[in-house]
């Protein structure tokens, strides 16, 4: 059966509202590949959207995809919900301008789920929409609009969107223009966009803490190091490599913080994404920093933390290799100028030991040396001034330097046999 006939049959079934049991076949030589994604957590405090703002309301959330395509599907999440989540209606379209709610009217497409306009997602689950025919370029901004009758029992989302989202009363998912919409800079209940692409297409997932999440990046500027990496890949002709950012602010390898610890979320945020071939793992600064800030850094506790971090790395690499995924270990950048953690010589010694282990232990499949890219040669425990935001997080120039430090050849050549 040809690609055109398979997809035409799917569209016909959806338009008739029937054929819900029809399995949509993937055309020969193509597969689904993650083009955008975010890591999920439980929004709390100021990161929650007030319950009243969900009542008979539509949310329009903007995401920038990393791969071009014609057919896509959207993944919605209720993974931290405590009750079924009802999404009354949805749509996807091409956004017209960063920071604006309006979309290209000709590109508006309804989201369907087994042919139905609404869907109920069980607590703890994530659902994919039916395939949508929507041609788009790599780097395009997609607007995902969802209508809710009431607030989730417990919200699932990502506070660090670094993009403006919108809210308007009523079911307005098919309206191209949203005048006087409320704005916020968080994502709720959305976790991925996947595209149907050729056999060579694959995705690298960057997983880590606030440095990967892009702390300090202004909304709608797309200046995170992962954004820069996606642009760099396209400029190098590697248009079949997507980039997904799975960073969480405050994230740690071993213990929960604002979100789940990295070891516990590695399957969902990395291995469960279709077409993933590489993971870039940058984690550990908050493990070291919190231990010191809490004054729990006795010599024995520090040694145990280093051992536990290494063991965790071995575990995630083994799990990645079982799924045919390469792991590139990223060194921890300097944070000697951080007023929040105020690290001492012991912290720096542990950071250096951890980085040396990443570089030389042979556990990971390759190294991304962010430490070397960002440090001040005169004060190697500090970020270079031009790359420094607050002593811990890079500046915009620092994030660009990180994007430039990723060895593209490793994204071309590293392959793990399953």
KETI-89260 format. One record per residue (C-alpha): residue in three letters; x, y, z. Coordinates in nm, 3 decimals, padded with zeros to 5 digits. Layout:
# KETI-89260
<zalo->ala; px->X; py->Y; pz->Z>
...
***
This chain:
# KETI-89260
<zalo->unk; px->00.000; py->00.000; pz->00.000>
<zalo->unk; px->00.148; py->00.337; pz->-00.099>
<zalo->unk; px->00.221; py->00.620; pz->00.143>
<zalo->unk; px->-00.044; py->00.836; pz->-00.021>
<zalo->unk; px->-00.312; py->00.569; pz->-00.007>
<zalo->unk; px->-00.240; py->00.482; pz->00.357>
<zalo->unk; px->-00.265; py->00.842; pz->00.468>
<zalo->unk; px->-00.563; py->00.913; pz->00.243>
<zalo->unk; px->-00.750; py->00.621; pz->00.398>
<zalo->unk; px->-00.667; py->00.751; pz->00.743>
<zalo->unk; px->-00.790; py->01.101; pz->00.662>
<zalo->unk; px->-01.109; py->00.965; pz->00.504>
<zalo->unk; px->-01.187; py->00.760; pz->00.814>
<zalo->unk; px->-01.130; py->01.057; pz->01.041>
<zalo->unk; px->-01.343; py->01.285; pz->00.828>
<zalo->unk; px->-01.629; py->01.036; pz->00.840>
<zalo->unk; px->-01.593; py->01.000; pz->01.216>
<zalo->unk; px->-01.562; py->00.623; pz->01.179>
<zalo->unk; px->-01.295; py->00.358; pz->01.127>
<zalo->unk; px->-01.176; py->00.430; pz->01.482>
<zalo->unk; px->-01.025; py->00.084; pz->01.505>
<zalo->unk; px->-00.821; py->00.129; pz->01.186>
<zalo->unk; px->-00.449; py->00.098; pz->01.259>
<zalo->unk; px->-00.269; py->00.376; pz->01.075>
<zalo->unk; px->00.024; py->00.206; pz->00.907>
<zalo->unk; px->00.360; py->00.377; pz->00.874>
<zalo->unk; px->00.470; py->00.400; pz->00.510>
<zalo->unk; px->00.769; py->00.184; pz->00.422>
<zalo->unk; px->01.098; py->00.355; pz->00.492>
<zalo->unk; px->00.949; py->00.614; pz->00.725>
<zalo->unk; px->00.903; py->00.633; pz->01.099>
<zalo->unk; px->00.784; py->00.868; pz->01.369>
<zalo->unk; px->01.054; py->01.091; pz->01.514>
<zalo->unk; px->01.038; py->01.333; pz->01.808>
<zalo->unk; px->01.065; py->01.690; pz->01.679>
<zalo->unk; px->00.982; py->01.882; pz->01.999>
<zalo->unk; px->00.931; py->01.785; pz->02.359>
<zalo->unk; px->00.950; py->01.896; pz->02.719>
<zalo->unk; px->00.996; py->01.725; pz->03.055>
<zalo->unk; px->00.690; py->01.712; pz->03.278>
<zalo->unk; px->00.652; py->01.791; pz->03.646>
<zalo->unk; px->00.386; py->01.902; pz->03.894>
<zalo->unk; px->00.352; py->02.283; pz->03.877>
<zalo->unk; px->00.330; py->02.433; pz->04.223>
<zalo->unk; px->00.287; py->02.781; pz->04.366>
<zalo->unk; px->00.325; py->03.053; pz->04.106>
<zalo->unk; px->00.378; py->02.789; pz->03.836>
<zalo->unk; px->00.019; py->02.665; pz->03.869>
<zalo->unk; px->-00.249; py->02.811; pz->03.646>
<zalo->unk; px->-00.533; py->02.916; pz->03.883>
<zalo->unk; px->-00.828; py->02.677; pz->03.868>
<zalo->unk; px->-01.069; py->02.950; pz->03.760>
<zalo->unk; px->-00.863; py->03.012; pz->03.446>
<zalo->unk; px->-00.927; py->02.657; pz->03.324>
<zalo->unk; px->-01.309; py->02.681; pz->03.342>
<zalo->unk; px->-01.449; py->02.673; pz->02.987>
<zalo->unk; px->-01.121; py->02.810; pz->02.856>
<zalo->unk; px->-00.883; py->02.754; pz->02.566>
<zalo->unk; px->-00.505; py->02.750; pz->02.600>
<zalo->unk; px->-00.282; py->02.819; pz->02.299>
<zalo->unk; px->00.077; py->02.709; pz->02.356>
<zalo->unk; px->00.362; py->02.770; pz->02.113>
<zalo->unk; px->00.640; py->02.519; pz->02.048>
<zalo->unk; px->00.931; py->02.535; pz->01.804>
<zalo->unk; px->00.988; py->02.207; pz->01.619>
<zalo->unk; px->01.333; py->02.093; pz->01.507>
<zalo->unk; px->01.241; py->01.877; pz->01.207>
<zalo->unk; px->01.046; py->01.954; pz->00.893>
<zalo->unk; px->00.754; py->01.735; pz->00.795>
<zalo->unk; px->00.415; py->01.700; pz->00.640>
<zalo->unk; px->00.245; py->01.473; pz->00.891>
<zalo->unk; px->00.268; py->01.521; pz->01.266>
<zalo->unk; px->00.100; py->01.411; pz->01.585>
<zalo->unk; px->00.079; py->01.578; pz->01.925>
<zalo->unk; px->00.135; py->01.405; pz->02.258>
<zalo->unk; px->-00.072; py->01.526; pz->02.554>
<zalo->unk; px->00.014; py->01.444; pz->02.913>
<zalo->unk; px->-00.171; py->01.369; pz->03.234>
<zalo->unk; px->00.128; py->01.187; pz->03.378>
<zalo->unk; px->00.107; py->01.359; pz->03.717>
<zalo->unk; px->-00.272; py->01.386; pz->03.721>
<zalo->unk; px->-00.469; py->01.226; pz->04.002>
<zalo->unk; px->-00.792; py->01.185; pz->03.801>
<zalo->unk; px->-00.887; py->01.147; pz->03.432>
<zalo->unk; px->-00.825; py->01.462; pz->03.229>
<zalo->unk; px->-01.091; py->01.568; pz->02.978>
<zalo->unk; px->-00.973; py->01.772; pz->02.680>
<zalo->unk; px->-01.285; py->01.891; pz->02.505>
<zalo->unk; px->-01.130; py->01.996; pz->02.173>
<zalo->unk; px->-00.792; py->02.075; pz->02.021>
<zalo->unk; px->-00.616; py->02.210; pz->01.716>
<zalo->unk; px->-00.270; py->02.268; pz->01.576>
<zalo->unk; px->-00.160; py->02.545; pz->01.341>
<zalo->unk; px->00.136; py->02.750; pz->01.226>
<zalo->unk; px->00.201; py->03.045; pz->01.456>
<zalo->unk; px->00.240; py->03.377; pz->01.277>
<zalo->unk; px->00.470; py->03.575; pz->01.508>
<zalo->unk; px->00.670; py->03.484; pz->01.821>
<zalo->unk; px->00.496; py->03.622; pz->02.129>
<zalo->unk; px->00.161; py->03.664; pz->01.951>
<zalo->unk; px->-00.151; py->03.448; pz->01.984>
<zalo->unk; px->-00.264; py->03.461; pz->01.620>
<zalo->unk; px->-00.212; py->03.172; pz->01.379>
<zalo->unk; px->-00.224; py->03.122; pz->01.004>
<zalo->unk; px->-00.593; py->03.049; pz->00.944>
<zalo->unk; px->-00.522; py->02.831; pz->00.640>
<zalo->unk; px->-00.303; py->02.604; pz->00.852>
<zalo->unk; px->-00.556; py->02.536; pz->01.130>
<zalo->unk; px->-00.615; py->02.163; pz->01.174>
<zalo->unk; px->-00.837; py->01.993; pz->01.435>
<zalo->unk; px->-00.680; py->01.739; pz->01.666>
<zalo->unk; px->-00.860; py->01.405; pz->01.669>
<zalo->unk; px->-00.825; py->01.100; pz->01.890>
<zalo->unk; px->-00.948; py->00.784; pz->01.721>
<zalo->unk; px->-01.158; py->01.016; pz->01.508>
<zalo->unk; px->-01.316; py->01.192; pz->01.806>
<zalo->unk; px->-01.277; py->01.562; pz->01.884>
<zalo->unk; px->-01.253; py->01.513; pz->02.261>
<zalo->unk; px->-01.044; py->01.275; pz->02.467>
<zalo->unk; px->-01.022; py->01.160; pz->02.829>
<zalo->unk; px->-00.668; py->01.079; pz->02.943>
<zalo->unk; px->-00.637; py->00.853; pz->03.248>
<zalo->unk; px->-00.434; py->00.965; pz->03.548>
<zalo->unk; px->-00.067; py->00.890; pz->03.488>
<zalo->unk; px->-00.107; py->00.849; pz->03.111>
<zalo->unk; px->-00.001; py->01.027; pz->02.794>
<zalo->unk; px->-00.201; py->01.014; pz->02.468>
<zalo->unk; px->-00.109; py->01.075; pz->02.105>
<zalo->unk; px->-00.337; py->01.254; pz->01.863>
<zalo->unk; px->-00.424; py->01.103; pz->01.528>
<zalo->unk; px->-00.184; py->01.203; pz->01.247>
<zalo->unk; px->-00.239; py->01.555; pz->01.114>
<zalo->unk; px->-00.154; py->01.668; pz->00.761>
<zalo->unk; px->00.027; py->01.998; pz->00.819>
<zalo->unk; px->00.337; py->02.077; pz->00.607>
<zalo->unk; px->00.592; py->02.276; pz->00.807>
<zalo->unk; px->00.960; py->02.365; pz->00.804>
<zalo->unk; px->01.225; py->02.281; pz->01.060>
<zalo->unk; px->01.231; py->02.565; pz->01.311>
<zalo->unk; px->00.863; py->02.644; pz->01.258>
<zalo->unk; px->00.653; py->02.757; pz->01.554>
<zalo->unk; px->00.341; py->02.545; pz->01.603>
<zalo->unk; px->00.044; py->02.662; pz->01.807>
<zalo->unk; px->-00.126; py->02.382; pz->02.003>
<zalo->unk; px->-00.470; py->02.494; pz->02.120>
<zalo->unk; px->-00.673; py->02.295; pz->02.374>
<zalo->unk; px->-01.017; py->02.358; pz->02.524>
<zalo->unk; px->-01.086; py->02.258; pz->02.884>
<zalo->unk; px->-01.421; py->02.245; pz->03.060>
<zalo->unk; px->-01.256; py->02.250; pz->03.401>
<zalo->unk; px->-00.914; py->02.241; pz->03.565>
<zalo->unk; px->-00.715; py->01.918; pz->03.592>
<zalo->unk; px->-00.738; py->01.750; pz->03.933>
<zalo->unk; px->-00.363; py->01.800; pz->03.946>
<zalo->unk; px->-00.177; py->01.986; pz->03.674>
<zalo->unk; px->00.104; py->01.841; pz->03.465>
<zalo->unk; px->00.330; py->02.090; pz->03.295>
<zalo->unk; px->00.663; py->02.256; pz->03.238>
<zalo->unk; px->00.730; py->02.597; pz->03.398>
<zalo->unk; px->01.039; py->02.676; pz->03.191>
<zalo->unk; px->00.872; py->02.718; pz->02.854>
<zalo->unk; px->01.070; py->03.032; pz->02.763>
<zalo->unk; px->00.780; py->03.101; pz->02.526>
<zalo->unk; px->00.459; py->03.301; pz->02.558>
<zalo->unk; px->00.138; py->03.099; pz->02.592>
<zalo->unk; px->-00.217; py->03.231; pz->02.574>
<zalo->unk; px->-00.558; py->03.181; pz->02.736>
<zalo->unk; px->-00.902; py->03.293; pz->02.622>
<zalo->unk; px->-01.255; py->03.209; pz->02.746>
<zalo->unk; px->-01.468; py->02.955; pz->02.562>
<zalo->unk; px->-01.389; py->02.701; pz->02.293>
<zalo->unk; px->-01.174; py->02.903; pz->02.053>
<zalo->unk; px->-00.941; py->02.631; pz->01.927>
<zalo->unk; px->-01.052; py->02.687; pz->01.565>
<zalo->unk; px->-01.024; py->03.067; pz->01.582>
<zalo->unk; px->-00.717; py->03.209; pz->01.409>
<zalo->unk; px->-00.721; py->03.541; pz->01.593>
<zalo->unk; px->-00.731; py->03.563; pz->01.972>
<zalo->unk; px->-00.779; py->03.929; pz->02.067>
<zalo->unk; px->-00.693; py->04.035; pz->02.421>
<zalo->unk; px->-00.579; py->03.689; pz->02.527>
<zalo->unk; px->-00.423; py->03.644; pz->02.871>
<zalo->unk; px->-00.056; py->03.546; pz->02.860>
<zalo->unk; px->00.180; py->03.330; pz->03.066>
<zalo->unk; px->00.518; py->03.166; pz->03.003>
<zalo->unk; px->00.454; py->02.803; pz->03.096>
<zalo->unk; px->00.334; py->02.489; pz->02.920>
<zalo->unk; px->00.054; py->02.267; pz->03.049>
<zalo->unk; px->-00.053; py->01.915; pz->02.951>
<zalo->unk; px->00.162; py->01.904; pz->02.633>
<zalo->unk; px->00.477; py->01.694; pz->02.612>
<zalo->unk; px->00.569; py->01.620; pz->02.250>
<zalo->unk; px->00.534; py->01.672; pz->01.877>
<zalo->unk; px->00.634; py->01.388; pz->01.647>
<zalo->unk; px->00.678; py->01.395; pz->01.269>
<zalo->unk; px->00.670; py->01.122; pz->01.008>
<zalo->unk; px->01.015; py->01.125; pz->00.851>
<zalo->unk; px->01.259; py->00.916; pz->00.649>
<zalo->unk; px->01.453; py->00.617; pz->00.778>
<zalo->unk; px->01.767; py->00.824; pz->00.841>
<zalo->unk; px->01.595; py->01.079; pz->01.064>
<zalo->unk; px->01.674; py->01.061; pz->01.433>
<zalo->unk; px->01.669; py->01.278; pz->01.746>
<zalo->unk; px->01.907; py->01.381; pz->02.019>
<zalo->unk; px->01.752; py->01.445; pz->02.360>
<zalo->unk; px->01.931; py->01.684; pz->02.596>
<zalo->unk; px->01.847; py->01.604; pz->02.956>
<zalo->unk; px->01.962; py->01.796; pz->03.259>
<zalo->unk; px->01.891; py->02.086; pz->03.492>
<zalo->unk; px->01.824; py->02.460; pz->03.457>
<zalo->unk; px->02.128; py->02.512; pz->03.236>
<zalo->unk; px->01.971; py->02.281; pz->02.978>
<zalo->unk; px->01.624; py->02.420; pz->03.052>
<zalo->unk; px->01.759; py->02.764; pz->02.962>
<zalo->unk; px->01.742; py->02.967; pz->03.282>
<zalo->unk; px->01.786; py->03.336; pz->03.202>
<zalo->unk; px->01.673; py->03.313; pz->02.839>
<zalo->unk; px->01.408; py->03.572; pz->02.756>
<zalo->unk; px->01.073; py->03.438; pz->02.630>
<zalo->unk; px->01.036; py->03.390; pz->02.254>
<zalo->unk; px->01.408; py->03.443; pz->02.183>
<zalo->unk; px->01.495; py->03.072; pz->02.150>
<zalo->unk; px->01.847; py->03.121; pz->02.282>
<zalo->unk; px->01.888; py->02.802; pz->02.488>
<zalo->unk; px->02.190; py->02.594; pz->02.396>
<zalo->unk; px->01.959; py->02.329; pz->02.253>
<zalo->unk; px->01.798; py->02.590; pz->02.026>
<zalo->unk; px->02.144; py->02.687; pz->01.907>
<zalo->unk; px->02.232; py->02.323; pz->01.850>
<zalo->unk; px->01.923; py->02.272; pz->01.631>
<zalo->unk; px->02.018; py->02.574; pz->01.419>
<zalo->unk; px->02.377; py->02.455; pz->01.395>
<zalo->unk; px->02.271; py->02.108; pz->01.281>
<zalo->unk; px->02.060; py->02.253; pz->01.000>
<zalo->unk; px->02.343; py->02.485; pz->00.894>
<zalo->unk; px->02.573; py->02.182; pz->00.875>
<zalo->unk; px->02.329; py->02.002; pz->00.646>
<zalo->unk; px->02.221; py->01.758; pz->00.919>
<zalo->unk; px->01.854; py->01.830; pz->00.857>
<zalo->unk; px->01.752; py->01.479; pz->00.956>
<zalo->unk; px->01.860; py->01.525; pz->01.321>
<zalo->unk; px->01.603; py->01.663; pz->01.564>
<zalo->unk; px->01.666; py->01.813; pz->01.907>
<zalo->unk; px->01.444; py->01.774; pz->02.214>
<zalo->unk; px->01.506; py->01.965; pz->02.538>
<zalo->unk; px->01.427; py->01.762; pz->02.852>
<zalo->unk; px->01.582; py->01.995; pz->03.108>
<zalo->unk; px->01.415; py->02.076; pz->03.440>
<zalo->unk; px->01.517; py->02.373; pz->03.654>
<zalo->unk; px->01.670; py->02.261; pz->03.982>
<zalo->unk; px->01.700; py->01.906; pz->03.852>
<zalo->unk; px->01.928; py->01.656; pz->04.020>
<zalo->unk; px->02.055; py->01.314; pz->03.922>
<zalo->unk; px->01.970; py->01.141; pz->04.248>
<zalo->unk; px->01.696; py->01.327; pz->04.434>
<zalo->unk; px->01.373; py->01.501; pz->04.342>
<zalo->unk; px->01.360; py->01.880; pz->04.338>
<zalo->unk; px->01.109; py->02.091; pz->04.148>
<zalo->unk; px->01.065; py->01.780; pz->03.934>
<zalo->unk; px->01.158; py->01.411; pz->03.945>
<zalo->unk; px->01.520; py->01.302; pz->03.970>
<zalo->unk; px->01.687; py->01.228; pz->03.638>
<zalo->unk; px->01.730; py->00.856; pz->03.697>
<zalo->unk; px->01.356; py->00.812; pz->03.755>
<zalo->unk; px->01.251; py->01.012; pz->03.449>
<zalo->unk; px->01.509; py->00.887; pz->03.200>
<zalo->unk; px->01.276; py->00.636; pz->03.033>
<zalo->unk; px->00.987; py->00.877; pz->02.986>
<zalo->unk; px->01.188; py->01.184; pz->02.891>
<zalo->unk; px->01.452; py->01.015; pz->02.673>
<zalo->unk; px->01.401; py->00.651; pz->02.581>
<zalo->unk; px->01.025; py->00.664; pz->02.521>
<zalo->unk; px->01.057; py->00.932; pz->02.252>
<zalo->unk; px->01.037; py->00.789; pz->01.901>
<zalo->unk; px->01.348; py->00.802; pz->01.685>
<zalo->unk; px->01.584; py->00.893; pz->01.970>
<zalo->unk; px->01.942; py->00.796; pz->01.889>
<zalo->unk; px->02.147; py->01.010; pz->02.130>
<zalo->unk; px->02.115; py->01.153; pz->02.479>
<zalo->unk; px->02.330; py->01.441; pz->02.601>
<zalo->unk; px->02.335; py->01.422; pz->02.981>
<zalo->unk; px->02.440; py->01.728; pz->03.181>
<zalo->unk; px->02.360; py->01.684; pz->03.548>
<zalo->unk; px->02.519; py->01.708; pz->03.891>
<zalo->unk; px->02.571; py->02.073; pz->03.982>
<zalo->unk; px->02.257; py->02.078; pz->04.198>
<zalo->unk; px->02.352; py->01.746; pz->04.359>
<zalo->unk; px->02.682; py->01.900; pz->04.471>
<zalo->unk; px->02.540; py->02.244; pz->04.542>
<zalo->unk; px->02.245; py->02.136; pz->04.757>
<zalo->unk; px->02.463; py->01.904; pz->04.961>
<zalo->unk; px->02.698; py->02.195; pz->05.037>
<zalo->unk; px->02.422; py->02.451; pz->05.093>
<zalo->unk; px->02.251; py->02.218; pz->05.339>
<zalo->unk; px->02.583; py->02.168; pz->05.521>
<zalo->unk; px->02.567; py->01.793; pz->05.460>
<zalo->unk; px->02.909; py->01.779; pz->05.296>
<zalo->unk; px->03.121; py->01.581; pz->05.539>
<zalo->unk; px->03.411; py->01.400; pz->05.371>
<zalo->unk; px->03.221; py->01.072; pz->05.392>
<zalo->unk; px->02.902; py->01.227; pz->05.248>
<zalo->unk; px->03.095; py->01.388; pz->04.964>
<zalo->unk; px->03.265; py->01.062; pz->04.873>
<zalo->unk; px->02.931; py->00.878; pz->04.883>
<zalo->unk; px->02.772; py->01.138; pz->04.655>
<zalo->unk; px->03.047; py->01.099; pz->04.396>
<zalo->unk; px->03.011; py->00.720; pz->04.406>
<zalo->unk; px->02.633; py->00.743; pz->04.377>
<zalo->unk; px->02.654; py->00.981; pz->04.079>
<zalo->unk; px->02.888; py->00.742; pz->03.898>
<zalo->unk; px->02.662; py->00.445; pz->03.970>
<zalo->unk; px->02.359; py->00.636; pz->03.842>
<zalo->unk; px->02.547; py->00.723; pz->03.523>
<zalo->unk; px->02.633; py->00.357; pz->03.467>
<zalo->unk; px->02.269; py->00.264; pz->03.513>
<zalo->unk; px->02.128; py->00.516; pz->03.264>
<zalo->unk; px->02.396; py->00.429; pz->03.007>
<zalo->unk; px->02.310; py->00.061; pz->03.036>
<zalo->unk; px->01.941; py->00.137; pz->02.990>
<zalo->unk; px->02.016; py->00.361; pz->02.693>
<zalo->unk; px->02.236; py->00.102; pz->02.526>
<zalo->unk; px->01.961; py->-00.158; pz->02.565>
<zalo->unk; px->01.745; py->00.071; pz->02.350>
<zalo->unk; px->02.021; py->00.146; pz->02.098>
<zalo->unk; px->02.080; py->00.500; pz->02.227>
<zalo->unk; px->02.425; py->00.663; pz->02.251>
<zalo->unk; px->02.499; py->00.866; pz->02.563>
<zalo->unk; px->02.720; py->01.174; pz->02.546>
<zalo->unk; px->02.830; py->01.281; pz->02.892>
<zalo->unk; px->02.853; py->01.657; pz->02.944>
<zalo->unk; px->03.095; py->01.799; pz->03.196>
<zalo->unk; px->02.965; py->02.034; pz->03.466>
<zalo->unk; px->03.044; py->02.397; pz->03.398>
<zalo->unk; px->03.215; py->02.612; pz->03.666>
<zalo->unk; px->02.999; py->02.767; pz->03.937>
<zalo->unk; px->03.257; py->02.922; pz->04.170>
<zalo->unk; px->03.087; py->03.260; pz->04.132>
<zalo->unk; px->02.746; py->03.136; pz->04.243>
<zalo->unk; px->02.614; py->03.332; pz->04.539>
<zalo->unk; px->02.333; py->03.080; pz->04.584>
<zalo->unk; px->02.560; py->02.780; pz->04.636>
<zalo->unk; px->02.875; py->02.968; pz->04.748>
<zalo->unk; px->03.091; py->02.666; pz->04.675>
<zalo->unk; px->03.422; py->02.613; pz->04.852>
<zalo->unk; px->03.742; py->02.430; pz->04.757>
<zalo->unk; px->03.588; py->02.094; pz->04.841>
<zalo->unk; px->03.304; py->02.152; pz->04.595>
<zalo->unk; px->03.549; py->02.246; pz->04.323>
<zalo->unk; px->03.757; py->01.936; pz->04.392>
<zalo->unk; px->03.445; py->01.720; pz->04.358>
<zalo->unk; px->03.340; py->01.894; pz->04.035>
<zalo->unk; px->03.683; py->01.839; pz->03.885>
<zalo->unk; px->03.688; py->01.474; pz->03.991>
<zalo->unk; px->03.342; py->01.415; pz->03.847>
<zalo->unk; px->03.431; py->01.585; pz->03.519>
<zalo->unk; px->03.751; py->01.385; pz->03.489>
<zalo->unk; px->03.556; py->01.065; pz->03.545>
<zalo->unk; px->03.311; py->01.161; pz->03.268>
<zalo->unk; px->03.599; py->01.233; pz->03.032>
<zalo->unk; px->03.812; py->00.927; pz->03.105>
<zalo->unk; px->03.616; py->00.642; pz->03.266>
<zalo->unk; px->03.492; py->00.504; pz->02.935>
<zalo->unk; px->03.133; py->00.476; pz->03.060>
<zalo->unk; px->02.979; py->00.723; pz->02.815>
<zalo->unk; px->03.002; py->00.700; pz->02.436>
<zalo->unk; px->03.135; py->01.052; pz->02.391>
<zalo->unk; px->03.201; py->01.373; pz->02.581>
<zalo->unk; px->03.059; py->01.723; pz->02.546>
<zalo->unk; px->03.307; py->01.938; pz->02.736>
<zalo->unk; px->03.097; py->02.232; pz->02.851>
<zalo->unk; px->03.346; py->02.294; pz->03.133>
<zalo->unk; px->03.625; py->02.360; pz->02.883>
<zalo->unk; px->03.395; py->02.573; pz->02.665>
<zalo->unk; px->03.276; py->02.806; pz->02.943>
<zalo->unk; px->03.550; py->02.836; pz->03.205>
<zalo->unk; px->03.770; py->03.138; pz->03.260>
<zalo->unk; px->04.131; py->03.030; pz->03.193>
<zalo->unk; px->04.251; py->03.271; pz->03.462>
<zalo->unk; px->03.997; py->03.139; pz->03.719>
<zalo->unk; px->03.891; py->02.793; pz->03.600>
<zalo->unk; px->03.641; py->02.755; pz->03.884>
<zalo->unk; px->03.448; py->03.052; pz->03.738>
<zalo->unk; px->03.259; py->03.108; pz->03.416>
<zalo->unk; px->03.430; py->03.335; pz->03.167>
<zalo->unk; px->03.288; py->03.683; pz->03.225>
<zalo->unk; px->03.139; py->03.708; pz->02.874>
<zalo->unk; px->02.961; py->03.377; pz->02.930>
<zalo->unk; px->02.841; py->03.447; pz->03.286>
<zalo->unk; px->02.488; py->03.537; pz->03.388>
<zalo->unk; px->02.484; py->03.489; pz->03.766>
<zalo->unk; px->02.787; py->03.279; pz->03.851>
<zalo->unk; px->02.600; py->02.956; pz->03.786>
<zalo->unk; px->02.398; py->02.996; pz->03.467>
<zalo->unk; px->02.548; py->03.100; pz->03.134>
<zalo->unk; px->02.460; py->03.422; pz->02.957>
<zalo->unk; px->02.313; py->03.422; pz->02.607>
<zalo->unk; px->02.667; py->03.419; pz->02.471>
<zalo->unk; px->02.746; py->03.132; pz->02.705>
<zalo->unk; px->02.453; py->02.926; pz->02.576>
<zalo->unk; px->02.576; py->02.985; pz->02.221>
<zalo->unk; px->02.922; py->02.867; pz->02.323>
<zalo->unk; px->02.762; py->02.551; pz->02.461>
<zalo->unk; px->02.578; py->02.488; pz->02.134>
<zalo->unk; px->02.905; py->02.533; pz->01.947>
<zalo->unk; px->03.084; py->02.289; pz->02.180>
<zalo->unk; px->02.868; py->01.987; pz->02.091>
<zalo->unk; px->03.074; py->01.761; pz->01.862>
<zalo->unk; px->02.846; py->01.711; pz->01.561>
<zalo->unk; px->03.051; py->01.420; pz->01.435>
<zalo->unk; px->02.943; py->01.216; pz->01.736>
<zalo->unk; px->02.581; py->01.277; pz->01.640>
<zalo->unk; px->02.663; py->01.144; pz->01.292>
<zalo->unk; px->02.870; py->00.840; pz->01.377>
<zalo->unk; px->02.784; py->00.703; pz->01.722>
<zalo->unk; px->02.556; py->00.403; pz->01.683>
<zalo->unk; px->02.468; py->00.138; pz->01.943>
<zalo->unk; px->02.363; py->-00.206; pz->01.824>
<zalo->unk; px->02.055; py->-00.337; pz->02.001>
***
